[in-house]
Amino acid sequence: MKIIYSIYFIFIFSFLCCAQKTEKVLTVEAYLDALQDYQEDGYSKYMALDEKEFNHLIKEAYEAIEIGSSDILKITKVDVPKRNAQGDLLRAIGFKYPNIIKYLISIPVYIKARIVSSEEVNKGGFRQINLILKPEQIIKGKEPFLNQSEFEVFYREYEYVPDSLDYKIGKSYLFPLWDRGEPENEIFAIATFLDGTNGYRFLVENDVLYDDANYFGMGTKVNWSDFVKNINEIITNIINEKGLEIYKKPLQQGMEK
């Protein structure tokens, strides 16, 4: 009887793993197929789409990048037309909507985590800092490593950040994470390139998110629960392919009248 139960659980586990893999493959393939029609003159084609068509593409991009960003990166590294089509899509999104929408789509992971340790390493002549993080709350992300009790990430310092504002061991931050696709770095990187942040660190302390650059557009000090609620609302609207018109940039709204 024990053997039968063991075989049954192995079968169920294998089935679920295959189903998850299939969902990932199908989602990524659907997104890459959608880019096929925009490999030439993509930006102008995206801009000519009506709201319903554009919002559907946004949803496909969001879901595919969240579940399979590393796979997409490997493909677009060698497939230049698809890479250009994806770049044009993100550029069109950035034109129509605030950058937070673009980066919620293009960055696969947003997580609140506490820094456990920090180590400076040398990778190819660049100053690189590796952090061990303890996850506290996943805002967005389906990468398996997010379910570990601790995991490692890295970043490189391209902008000057005062020591008083830099990452501190024992403190919690909101981390946007992405795969840089570097052979020497199999771990994800912190996205320090966000527009208007100048490498700023999103400290979370006493249930408050500190956003000095007001990157998220919710103020420089935001209640953490309110922040999560607002971000989840944006994500829900993206997935439901509606409600994004409220985030349109004023300039673009004026141009469409």
C-alpha atoms as one frame of an Amber mdcrd trajectory, in Angstrom:
protein
   0.000   0.000   0.000   2.841   2.411   0.875   4.419   1.709  -2.504   1.152
   2.497  -4.281   0.804   5.803  -2.390   4.439   6.677  -3.175   3.895   6.033
  -6.889   0.690   8.077  -6.772   2.371  11.100  -5.168   5.322  10.875  -7.573
   2.868  10.849 -10.477   0.934  13.852  -9.131   4.150  15.778  -8.458   5.478
  15.045 -11.957   2.161  16.057 -13.502   2.087  19.373 -11.646   5.697  20.134
 -12.592   4.983  19.423 -16.252   1.806  21.504 -16.127   3.724  24.447 -14.657
   6.418  24.107 -17.295   3.800  23.972 -20.021   2.157  27.146 -18.723   5.524
  28.899 -18.816   6.363  27.678 -22.313   2.920  28.506 -23.709   2.908  31.980
 -22.145   6.373  32.839 -23.485   5.610  31.407 -26.927   2.348  33.374 -27.178
   4.202  36.584 -26.341   7.025  35.958 -28.812   4.492  35.048 -31.512   2.690
  38.327 -30.838   5.958  40.221 -31.402   6.283  38.615 -34.830   4.023  41.227
 -36.453   6.058  44.126 -35.042   9.597  43.196 -36.045   9.667  45.961 -38.648
   8.551  49.508 -37.895   7.279  48.209 -34.575   6.992  51.479 -32.679   4.676
  53.162 -35.186   2.571  49.991 -35.400   2.187  49.854 -31.619   1.231  53.506
 -31.505  -1.423  52.944 -34.173  -3.173  50.195 -32.198  -6.477  50.937 -30.540
  -6.665  50.751 -26.752  -8.070  47.216 -26.650  -5.338  45.770 -28.887  -2.571
  47.634 -27.077  -3.778  46.585 -23.635  -3.860  42.953 -24.779  -0.210  43.178
 -25.845   0.649  44.763 -22.499  -0.980  41.831 -20.695   0.910  39.277 -22.803
   4.195  41.069 -22.125   3.521  41.302 -18.381   2.649  37.628 -17.955   5.452
  36.295 -20.179   8.200  38.422 -18.618   7.062  37.605 -15.089   7.086  33.855
 -15.659   9.893  33.500 -18.211  12.133  36.566 -18.341  15.341  34.521 -18.486
  14.063  32.429 -21.397  12.945  35.538 -23.274  16.337  37.141 -22.687  18.158
  34.128 -24.151  15.965  34.196 -27.261  16.065  37.959 -27.852  19.845  38.017
 -27.412  20.222  36.102 -30.653  16.957  37.073 -32.358  17.525  40.748 -33.140
  14.133  41.409 -34.817  12.279  40.095 -31.754  14.576  42.096 -29.465  13.774
  45.242 -31.442  10.052  44.452 -31.385  10.140  44.084 -27.588  12.167  47.278
 -27.209   9.693  49.187 -29.362   6.796  47.835 -27.290   8.356  48.996 -24.032
   9.138  52.361 -25.623   5.512  52.718 -26.726   4.300  51.798 -23.234   6.683
  54.387 -21.768   5.284  57.026 -24.137   1.648  56.328 -23.315   1.999  55.649
 -19.583   4.245  56.632 -16.648   7.495  54.681 -16.355   6.162  52.742 -13.376
   3.812  50.927 -15.792   6.691  50.125 -18.156   8.908  48.854 -15.365   6.143
  46.839 -13.694   5.940  45.011 -17.017   9.626  44.743 -17.912  11.020  43.883
 -14.452   9.942  40.364 -13.431  10.361  40.625  -9.648   9.419  43.169  -6.988
  10.006  41.970  -3.460  10.341  43.388   0.031  13.308  41.733   1.708  15.766
  42.216   4.561  19.513  42.313   3.898  21.284  39.528   5.781  24.827  40.078
   4.524  26.862  41.978   1.926  30.054  41.080   0.063  32.074  43.051  -2.478
  33.369  40.919  -5.343  35.243  41.539  -8.583  33.508  40.409 -11.741  35.281
  41.269 -14.966  36.954  44.334 -13.489  33.710  45.849 -12.192  32.931  46.614
  -8.556  30.059  44.325  -7.712  28.208  43.888  -4.443  26.432  40.621  -3.649
  23.648  40.664  -1.067  22.001  37.810   0.786  18.317  38.629   1.201  15.609
  37.194   3.422  12.243  37.586   1.651   9.438  39.275   3.569   6.745  39.957
   0.969   6.552  39.191  -2.754   4.785  41.950  -4.674   5.390  40.438  -8.089
   7.387  37.428  -9.234   7.234  33.718 -10.043  10.919  32.810  -9.912  11.531
  29.618  -7.853  14.305  31.217  -5.772  11.778  33.600  -4.220  10.434  30.693
  -2.167  13.783  30.035  -0.500  14.398  31.180   3.070  17.322  33.274   1.769
  18.720  34.017  -1.683  21.536  35.994  -3.289  21.357  38.990  -5.644  23.914
  41.489  -6.930  24.263  45.054  -8.129  26.902  47.352  -9.571  27.258  50.956
  -8.541  26.873  53.105 -11.641  25.597  56.190  -9.818  26.985  57.877  -6.724
  24.880  57.054  -3.684  25.782  58.678  -0.341  26.720  56.170   2.328  23.853
  57.387   4.480  21.395  56.263   1.770  23.143  53.071   0.704  21.985  49.550
   1.533  22.427  48.588   5.184  22.618  45.087   6.632  19.584  44.348   8.776
  17.364  46.866   6.958  14.424  46.029   4.681  13.998  47.420   1.172  11.816
  47.049  -1.870  13.977  45.307  -4.483  13.175  45.311  -8.209  15.069  42.300
  -9.603  15.897  41.157 -13.128  18.118  38.733 -15.019  21.048  40.511 -16.699
  21.865  37.372 -18.662  25.521  37.320 -17.647  27.338  33.947 -17.773  29.403
  34.917 -14.717  26.282  35.842 -12.734  23.578  33.209 -12.530  21.783  35.175
  -9.807  19.347  38.043 -10.431  20.443  41.682 -10.297  18.901  44.672  -8.536
  17.495  47.074 -11.129  19.352  50.264 -10.185  18.687  51.834 -13.602  15.122
  53.021 -12.944  14.495  56.435 -14.481  14.688  59.361 -12.109  15.934  57.392
  -9.103  19.714  57.918  -9.511  20.402  54.550  -7.940  18.148  55.333  -4.984
  17.331  52.626  -2.442  13.685  51.993  -1.582  13.916  51.675   2.197  10.932
  50.157   4.029  10.905  50.999   7.719   8.147  51.195  10.327   5.588  50.190
   7.675   6.609  53.134   5.462   8.165  53.018   1.987  10.664  55.837   1.512
  10.737  56.973  -2.117  12.699  60.235  -2.183  12.507  60.448  -5.984   8.728
  59.828  -5.894   9.394  57.241  -8.574   6.127  55.406  -7.945   4.141  58.645
  -7.969   2.593  58.060  -4.546   4.679  60.517  -2.545   8.092  60.358  -0.890
   6.748  58.535   2.176   4.035  55.965   1.574   2.292  53.623   3.969   3.492
  50.159   2.946   0.016  48.600   2.931  -1.311  51.428   0.754   1.639  51.033
  -1.600   1.031  47.304  -2.011  -2.675  47.902  -2.549  -2.016  50.492  -5.278
   0.566  48.334  -7.068  -1.748  45.319  -6.954  -4.501  47.446  -8.440  -2.269
  48.420 -11.372  -1.267  44.795 -11.911  -4.913  43.685 -11.808  -5.798  46.280
 -14.437  -2.931  45.094 -16.637  -4.031  41.460 -16.394  -7.705  42.357 -16.963
  -6.722  44.466 -20.001  -8.705  47.457 -18.815  -8.551  50.431 -16.511  -5.134
  51.577 -17.737  -6.520  54.775 -19.250  -6.494  56.395 -15.796  -2.692  56.151
 -15.822  -2.219  57.875 -19.181   0.203  60.754 -19.186  -1.605  64.143 -19.309
   0.321  65.094 -22.454  -0.883  62.036 -24.329  -4.455  62.553 -23.153  -4.308
  66.074 -24.522  -2.910  64.899 -27.856  -5.730  62.385 -28.297  -8.515  64.922
 -27.863
